[in-house]
Amino acid sequence: MSESSTQTDAAQAAGTQADQGVPADASTFSPRTLRWLIGVVVASLVATVILPQLTGGDLEKTTWRANGFSRSAIGFRAFGEVMRKLDIPVIMSRNRSGTKSSAKQPLVVALPVNVDVAKLEPILRNATARGASIVFVLPKWRAAPSSAREGWVSRASRLALAQVDETLGLALATLTGDEPETGFGVGATSLVAVDAYPGAEAPSLDIEDAQTVSAGTLEPLLAQGDSVLIGQVPGADVYVITDPDLLNTMGIRRGDHAEVIYRFFRDTVHAESIIFDETVHGFHKAEGILAELTTPPLVVLTAHLVLLAVLALWATLARFGRPAPAPPRIPPGKEALLANTSRLLARSKDRSVLVERYLRATIRAGARARGISQSDPQRCRDALQAILDREHPGSPSLQELQAQVAILGAGRRDGQAALAIANHLHTIRQALVG
């Protein structure tokens, strides 16, 4: 390998990188920074998967009240699961429940005590405008959460009948726009034998002191005498299930309750699916994909994606703008020459020849610089040595260096010795030539 070919190869490599617009030593991230970034990305991904679980995103595990997400005794989660198995899907709605309903998708509202009329009114108005049936489920129980198991209740007691009566009046008044009324005859009835659905056998019900409404208020669909369990508001496509134990978790498995509820929604309401409103229970879900991505738990995923986008942008910054100017094919100064000489000495098998040439070149350059005749090599070398001893005491002896060059071989240690001799010659050349 020659000096010129080595320089040409290096120049071609540098030129190729410059043509691509990337400096030869371009690097966006150091290895240490890259390791940190990989760690951050992995941690972000793990947080995306785990954090929603740790922050209570599973509503059925955290709520114990009488709502569609609750698996507690007074909750309605079991109702949704039973109806789905019977091919009537139940959709737990946390926004715009009224606009989701239709003639084949009745709206079910499990009324809480002191229902928020401001939330209820637009839901009922939109459902009515879309021709949807509305089913009210009256409240019955006051409960306390269990300290031993999350999502369960420790005890439950019945609400005052006057409270239930007032809640029904408020719901009907919200629907009609009239002033709220009371006196609907809400009471507790010991069931013996209920009247059958038209064309069906009387179902078996298992409710102790069932909560009922008097027949004068509702047209009976399921009743015992004048005590109505399921009834219809006269002249309206509005129904009332007076006792939630017909469809809550602790009640739907009893007697023929599941069959009664299924036949009611299939045959009376003609439901293909059910919209179960949860906004009256305080649950709200943002609308639209953008709103979903900016609210828990998906906001964690959004943050992860934004982080990845920032890192990707950061990694491409080195390629923005104009291409970097091409470096000269042969770097200026003597550094390239010295580097090539060093590589040649390291790779050559006969280092003595190269170092000897460098020695002779150094003597010639020194003689020219000092005006010494080169006709007699010995006298020329002695004259240069005298100058070195006078101006730079302690400089290596040219005669000693020449003797060391003569014994160089091809071994690894000889390569190190050759580099040491070349360094000495470079020092001598600098001293003589400047």
PEPE-V156577 format. One record per pair of residues at least 12 apart in sequence whose C-alpha atoms are under 10 Angstrom apart, sorted by the first residue. I is the first residue (numbers start at 1). GAP is how many residues later the second one is. Records with the same first field share a line. If there is no record, write none. Layout:
# PEPE-V156577
I->GAP  GAP
This chain:
# PEPE-V156577
1->343  346  347
2->338  339  342
3->334  336  337  338  340  341
4->333  336
5->335
6->330  331  333  334  335  337  338
7->322  323  324  329  330  332  333
8->321  322
9->320
10->319  320  321  326  330
11->316  317  318  319  320
12->317  318
13->316
14->312  313  314  315  316
15->310  311  312  313  314  315
16->310
17->307  309  310
18->305  306  307  308  309  310
19->304  305  306  307  308
20->299  303  304  306
21->297  298  299  300  301  302  303  304  305
22->296  297  300  301  302  303  304
23->295  296  300  301  302  303  304
24->300  302  303
26->292  293
27->288  291
28->286  287  288  289  290  291
29->285  286
37->271  274
40->264  267  268
41->263  264  266  267  270
42->262
43->261
44->256  257  259  260  261  263  264
45->255  256  258  259  260
46->258
47->253  254  257
48->249  250  251  252  253  254  255  256  257
49->248  249  251  252
50->250
51->245  246  247  249  250
52->244  245  246  247  248  249
53->244
55->241  242
56->241
57->239  240
59->12  92  224
60->12  15  17  90  91  92
61->88  89  90  91
62->87  88  89  90
63->12  82  87  88  89  90
64->79  80  81  82  86  87  88  89  90
65->47  76  77  78  79  80  86  87  88  216
66->44  45  46  73  74  75  76  77  178  182  183  215
67->25  42  43  44  45  181  209  210  211  212  213  214  215  216
68->12  22  23  24  25  41  42  180  208  209  210  213
69->23  82  209  214
70->81  82  178  179
71->80  81  82  177  178  179
72->73  74  78  79  80  81  82  176  177  178
73->70  78  79  80  81  82  83  172  175  176  177  178
74->65  66  67  68  69  78  79  82  170  171  173  174  175  176  177
75->35  76  77  78  169  170  172  173  174  175
76->34  168  169  171  172  173  174  175  176  200
77->13  15  170  171  172
78->169  170  171  172  173  174  175
79->167  168  169  170  172  173  174  179  182  183
80->12  167  168  169  194  196
82->165  170  171  176  179  180
83->175  178  179  182  190  191
84->189  190
86->172  173  176  180
87->175  185  186
88->17  174  177  178  183  184  185  186
89->16  182  183  184  185  186
90->15  18  182  183  184  185  186
91->14  16  182  183  184  185  186  187
92->16  182  183  184  185  186  187  191
93->14  181  182  183  184  185  186  190  191  192
94->182  183  184  185  186  187  188  189  190  191  192  193
95->28  182  183  184  188  189  190  191  192
96->26  27  30  31  181  183  188  189  191
97->12  23  25  26  27  29  30  178  179  180  181  182
98->22  23  24  25  26  27  28  29  30  31  32  34  36  177  178  179
99->23  24  25  26  27  28  29  30  31  33  176
100->23  26  27  30  32  174  175
101->22  25  26  27  28  29  30  31  32  33  172  173  174  175
102->24  25  26  27  28  29  30  31  32  169  170  171  172  173
103->24  25  27  28  29  30  31  166  167  168  169
104->27  28  29  162  165  166  167  168  169  170
105->22  25  26  27  28  29  160  164  165  166  167  168  169  170  171
106->21  25  26  27  28  29  131  132  159  163  164  165  166  167  168  169  170
107->16  17  20  21  25  26  27  28  29  131  164  166  167  168  169  170
108->25  26  27  28  29  131  132  166  167  168  169  170
109->14  15  25  26  27  28  29  62  131  166  167  168  169  170  171  172
110->25  26  27  28  29  130  131  134  166  167  168  170  171
111->24  25  26  27  28  29  53  56  57  60  133  166  167  169  170
112->25  26  27  28  29  52  55  56  168  169
113->25  26  27  28  29  46  50  51  52  53  54  55  57
114->49  50  52  53  56  57
115->52  53  55  56  165  166
116->54  55  163  164  165  166
117->53  54  56  57  58  163
118->56  162
119->160  161  162  163
120->51  54  55  157  159  160
121->50  52  53  54  55  56
122->52  53
123->52  154  156  157
124->47  50  51  52
125->49  50  51
128->47  108  109  110
131->106
132->105  106  137  139
133->103  104  105  106  136  137  138
134->41  98  102  103  104  105  106  135  141
135->95  96  97  102  103  104  105  106  130  134  141
136->32  35  36  94  102  103  104  105  106  108
137->31  93  102  103  104  105  106  107  108  109  110
138->26  27  29  30  33  73  74  102  103  104  105  106
139->19  20  22  24  25  26  28  29  72  102  103  104  105  106
140->16  17  18  19  20  21  23  24  70  71  102  103  104  105
141->14  15  16  17  18  19  23  103  104
142->13  14  15  16  17  18
143->12  13  14  15  16
144->12  13
158->53
160->26  27
161->24  25  26  27  50  51
162->20  21  22  23  24  25
163->19  23
164->18  20  22  23  47  78
165->16  17  18  19  20  21  22  48
166->14  15  16  17  18  20
167->13  14  15
168->12  13  14  15  16  18  45  72  74
169->12  13  14  15
170->12
172->61  66
175->63
183->30  31  34
184->28  29  30  31  32  33  34
185->27  28  29  30  31  32  42  43
186->25  26  27  28  31  41  42  56
187->22  23  24  25  26  27  40  41  55
188->20  21  22  23  24  25  39  55
189->18  19  20  21  22  23  24  35  38  39  40
190->16  17  18  19  20  21  22  34  37
191->13  14  15  16  17  18  19  20  32  33  36
192->12  13  14  32
193->12  30  31  32
194->28  29  30  31  33  34  35
195->25  26  27  28  29  30  33
196->25  26  27  28  64
197->23  24  25  26  63  66  67  71
198->23  24
202->20  54  58
203->19  52  53  54  56  57
204->50  51  52  53  55  56
205->41  46  47  49  50  51  52  55
206->39  40  45  46  47  48  49  50  51
207->36  38  39  44  47  48  50
208->37
209->34
210->17  18  19  32  33  34  35  36
211->16  17  18  30  31  32  33  34
212->12  14  15  16  17  18  19  29  30  31
213->13  14  15  16  17  18  27  28  29  30
214->12  13  14  15  17
215->12  13  14  16  17
216->12  18
217->14  15  16  17
218->12  13  14  15  16  20  21  22
219->12  13  14  15  16  20  21
220->12  13  14  19  20
221->18  19  20  43  47
222->19  38  42
227->15
228->12  13  14  15
229->12  13  14  15  17
230->12  13  16  30  31  34
237->32
238->31
239->29  30
241->20
245->12
246->12  13  14  15
247->13  14  15
290->12
338->84  88
341->13  14  17  78  81
342->76  77  80  81
343->76
345->69  70  71  73  74  77
346->64  66  68  69  70  72  73
347->63  65  68
348->62  67
349->60  61  62  63  65  66
350->58  59  60  61  64  65
351->54  55  57  58  59  60  63  64  66  67  68
352->50  52  53  54  55  56  57  58  62  63  66
353->52  53  55
354->51  64  68
355->46  47  49  50  51  53  63  64  66  67  70
356->45  46  48  49  50  62  65  66
358->63  64  67  68
359->39  42  43  46  62  63  65  66  67  69  70
360->17  21  42  65
361->64  68
362->63  64  65  66  67  68  70  71
363->14  17  18  21  22  35  62  65  66  69
364->13  16  17  65
365->64  67  68
366->14  15  18  62  63  64  65  66  67  68
367->13  14  16  17  65  66
368->64  65
369->63  64  65
370->13  14  17  62  63
372->12
378->21
381->16  17  18
382->15  16  17
384->13  14  44  48
385->12  13  14  43  47
387->44  45
388->40  43  44
391->40  41
392->36  39  40
395->29  30  32  33  36
396->25  28  29  31  32
397->27  28  31
398->26  27  30
401->20  21  23  24
402->19
404->13  14  17
405->12  13  16  17
